[in-house]
Structures are given as C-alpha cells and as structure tokens.
Amino acid sequence: MLPLLHPAWPLLLGATLTFRALRRGLCRLPLPAHVRTDPLRTWRWHNLLVSFTHSIVSGIWALLCLWQTPEMLVEIETAWSLSGYLLVCFSAGYFIHDTVDIVISRQARASWEYLVHHVMVSENAHC
C-alpha cells in the first residue's frame, strides 16, 4: 500500500485538527490575571490545558481499552483492539499538534525535551 494512502492518515489528521480546534476554543476562555500579562505564559497556559485534556481523555480511554480487552495486560505485544488502535492514532495526533504548536510558537529551544519525548513516542506508535 502506498504510504500516502494508509488508512491511519485521516485518523491522524482528524485527531491533530481536533486538538488544534480545542486550542483555538481554549483561547476564547478568560485567563488568570498573572497569565494574561505575558504572551509566553499565555501560550504555556493554553498548551498545558490541551495537554491536560489529552491526558485525561487518553487515560480514561486506556482504562476502557484494558477493560474491554483484558488480554492486553498479558499479551502486550500481540493483543489488539480497534479501540486501542484508535487511541494510538488519537495520541499520535496530539503529539503532532503539540510538536507543530511548539515549533510555530518559537518555543523549540525552551521545550526541546518535549520535542524529544514526542519523537520517541511517535517512533513507537504504529498507527
């Protein structure tokens, strides 16, 4: 199959755009006073809220995956579920969004460890 026609591409794009839309939506919410005065703090605040949202959703989703497919606890390399696959695509979309957000916001030098983390996790995601 041609790499550009892989069925995961629409899932990755959809997840990435979902996180972008979430970030844009969060930008409309009021900010704490100490965050509002500094553009860097504002960016970090929004980035943290998107990250927190991803953590909550993916954590609950992972627990549901294990509840639905308990053999994943024993056969971690061979067990498979559609929900688990979608969770990997969802998380990979988050990592793509966050990487792009960090680079576009010119925070790559200050956030290099996050970029390394995103590359390492994405390298192991088989979406």
TIGUKOL-663275 format. One record per residue (C-alpha): residue number from 0; residue in three letters; chain; x, y, z. Coordinates in Angstrom, 1 decimal, decimal comma. Layout:
BEGIN
NUM | ALA | A | X | Y | Z
...
END
This chain:
BEGIN
0 | MET | A | 0,0 | 0,0 | 0,0
1 | LEU | A | 1,3 | 3,4 | -0,8
2 | PRO | A | 2,3 | 5,4 | 2,3
3 | LEU | A | 0,1 | 8,3 | 1,4
4 | LEU | A | -2,9 | 6,1 | 1,1
5 | HIS | A | -2,5 | 4,5 | 4,6
6 | PRO | A | -5,9 | 4,3 | 6,4
7 | ALA | A | -4,4 | 5,9 | 9,5
8 | TRP | A | -3,7 | 9,2 | 7,8
9 | PRO | A | -7,3 | 10,5 | 8,0
10 | LEU | A | -7,4 | 9,4 | 11,7
11 | LEU | A | -4,1 | 11,3 | 12,4
12 | LEU | A | -5,2 | 14,4 | 10,6
13 | GLY | A | -8,6 | 14,3 | 12,3
14 | ALA | A | -7,0 | 14,0 | 15,8
15 | THR | A | -4,5 | 16,7 | 15,0
16 | LEU | A | -7,2 | 19,1 | 13,8
17 | THR | A | -9,3 | 18,2 | 16,9
18 | PHE | A | -6,5 | 19,3 | 19,2
19 | ARG | A | -6,0 | 22,5 | 17,1
20 | ALA | A | -9,7 | 23,3 | 17,4
21 | LEU | A | -9,5 | 22,6 | 21,2
22 | ARG | A | -6,6 | 25,0 | 21,5
23 | ARG | A | -8,5 | 27,7 | 19,5
24 | GLY | A | -11,5 | 27,2 | 21,7
25 | LEU | A | -9,4 | 27,5 | 24,9
26 | CYS | A | -8,0 | 30,8 | 23,6
27 | ARG | A | -11,5 | 32,2 | 23,9
28 | LEU | A | -11,7 | 31,5 | 27,7
29 | PRO | A | -10,8 | 34,1 | 30,2
30 | LEU | A | -7,2 | 33,8 | 31,5
31 | PRO | A | -5,9 | 34,3 | 35,1
32 | ALA | A | -4,5 | 37,8 | 35,7
33 | HIS | A | -0,9 | 36,6 | 36,1
34 | VAL | A | -1,1 | 34,7 | 32,8
35 | ARG | A | -2,8 | 37,4 | 30,8
36 | THR | A | 0,0 | 39,9 | 31,0
37 | ASP | A | 2,7 | 37,7 | 29,5
38 | PRO | A | 2,4 | 36,2 | 26,0
39 | LEU | A | 4,7 | 33,4 | 26,9
40 | ARG | A | 2,7 | 32,5 | 30,0
41 | THR | A | -0,5 | 32,7 | 27,9
42 | TRP | A | 1,0 | 30,2 | 25,3
43 | ARG | A | 2,1 | 27,9 | 28,1
44 | TRP | A | -1,3 | 28,1 | 29,8
45 | HIS | A | -3,1 | 27,1 | 26,6
46 | ASN | A | -0,5 | 24,4 | 25,9
47 | LEU | A | -0,9 | 23,0 | 29,4
48 | LEU | A | -4,7 | 22,9 | 29,1
49 | VAL | A | -4,6 | 21,0 | 25,8
50 | SER | A | -2,0 | 18,6 | 27,3
51 | PHE | A | -4,2 | 18,1 | 30,4
52 | THR | A | -7,2 | 17,4 | 28,2
53 | HIS | A | -5,2 | 14,8 | 26,2
54 | SER | A | -4,0 | 13,2 | 29,5
55 | ILE | A | -7,5 | 12,9 | 30,9
56 | VAL | A | -9,1 | 11,6 | 27,8
57 | SER | A | -6,4 | 9,1 | 26,8
58 | GLY | A | -6,0 | 7,9 | 30,4
59 | ILE | A | -9,7 | 7,0 | 30,7
60 | TRP | A | -9,7 | 5,6 | 27,2
61 | ALA | A | -6,7 | 3,4 | 28,0
62 | LEU | A | -8,5 | 2,0 | 31,1
63 | LEU | A | -11,6 | 1,3 | 28,9
64 | CYS | A | -9,4 | -0,5 | 26,4
65 | LEU | A | -8,0 | -2,7 | 29,1
66 | TRP | A | -11,5 | -3,4 | 30,5
67 | GLN | A | -12,7 | -4,3 | 27,0
68 | THR | A | -9,6 | -6,4 | 26,1
69 | PRO | A | -8,0 | -7,6 | 29,3
70 | GLU | A | -5,6 | -9,9 | 27,4
71 | MET | A | -3,7 | -6,7 | 26,6
72 | LEU | A | -2,3 | -6,8 | 30,1
73 | VAL | A | -0,8 | -10,2 | 29,5
74 | GLU | A | 0,0 | -10,2 | 25,7
75 | ILE | A | 1,0 | -6,6 | 25,3
76 | GLU | A | 2,8 | -7,2 | 22,0
77 | THR | A | 0,2 | -9,3 | 20,3
78 | ALA | A | -3,2 | -8,3 | 21,8
79 | TRP | A | -5,1 | -5,9 | 19,6
80 | SER | A | -8,4 | -4,0 | 19,7
81 | LEU | A | -9,9 | -1,4 | 17,5
82 | SER | A | -10,4 | 1,0 | 20,5
83 | GLY | A | -6,7 | 0,6 | 21,3
84 | TYR | A | -5,7 | 1,3 | 17,7
85 | LEU | A | -7,9 | 4,4 | 17,7
86 | LEU | A | -6,3 | 5,5 | 21,0
87 | VAL | A | -2,8 | 5,3 | 19,5
88 | CYS | A | -4,0 | 7,4 | 16,5
89 | PHE | A | -5,6 | 9,9 | 18,8
90 | SER | A | -2,5 | 10,3 | 20,9
91 | ALA | A | -0,2 | 10,5 | 17,8
92 | GLY | A | -2,5 | 13,3 | 16,6
93 | TYR | A | -1,9 | 15,1 | 19,9
94 | PHE | A | 1,9 | 14,7 | 19,6
95 | ILE | A | 1,8 | 16,0 | 16,0
96 | HIS | A | -0,3 | 19,0 | 17,2
97 | ASP | A | 1,9 | 19,8 | 20,2
98 | THR | A | 5,1 | 19,5 | 18,1
99 | VAL | A | 3,8 | 21,9 | 15,5
100 | ASP | A | 2,5 | 24,2 | 18,2
101 | ILE | A | 5,9 | 24,3 | 20,0
102 | VAL | A | 7,7 | 25,0 | 16,7
103 | ILE | A | 5,3 | 27,6 | 15,4
104 | SER | A | 5,3 | 29,4 | 18,8
105 | ARG | A | 9,1 | 29,5 | 18,6
106 | GLN | A | 9,4 | 27,6 | 21,9
107 | ALA | A | 11,5 | 24,7 | 20,4
108 | ARG | A | 14,7 | 25,8 | 22,3
109 | ALA | A | 12,9 | 26,2 | 25,6
110 | SER | A | 10,9 | 23,0 | 25,1
111 | TRP | A | 13,4 | 20,7 | 23,4
112 | GLU | A | 12,8 | 17,9 | 25,9
113 | TYR | A | 9,1 | 17,8 | 24,9
114 | LEU | A | 10,1 | 17,6 | 21,3
115 | VAL | A | 12,4 | 14,7 | 22,0
116 | HIS | A | 9,7 | 13,0 | 24,0
117 | HIS | A | 7,2 | 13,4 | 21,2
118 | VAL | A | 9,6 | 12,0 | 18,6
119 | MET | A | 10,4 | 9,0 | 20,8
120 | VAL | A | 6,7 | 8,3 | 21,5
121 | SER | A | 5,7 | 8,8 | 17,9
122 | GLU | A | 8,5 | 6,5 | 16,7
123 | ASN | A | 6,9 | 3,7 | 18,7
124 | ALA | A | 3,3 | 4,4 | 17,7
125 | HIS | A | 2,2 | 2,1 | 15,0
126 | CYS | A | -0,9 | 3,9 | 13,8
END
